[in-house]
Amino acid sequence: MALWLLQPLTYHRVICLQRTT
């Protein structure tokens, strides 16, 4: 599994969501 790739992806998504707020 690409955990190393999924972790940064989820993190970036949270940042993007927080930035939109």
N, C-alpha and C positions, 0 to 999 in steps of 0.2 A: 504493500500500500504506500501511496505517496503522501505520507503524513507530513513530511518536511515541506511538501508543496501545498498541502491542504491547510496547514496551520497558518502560514503567511497569508493565504487567500482569505481565510475567515477573518483574520485580523484586519486586513485591508478593507474588508466589507464593513466591519464594525466602524472603522475610522470614517469610511465614506458616509455611512448612515449617521454618525454623530456629527459629521461636518454639514450634512444637509439640514440638521435640526437648527 
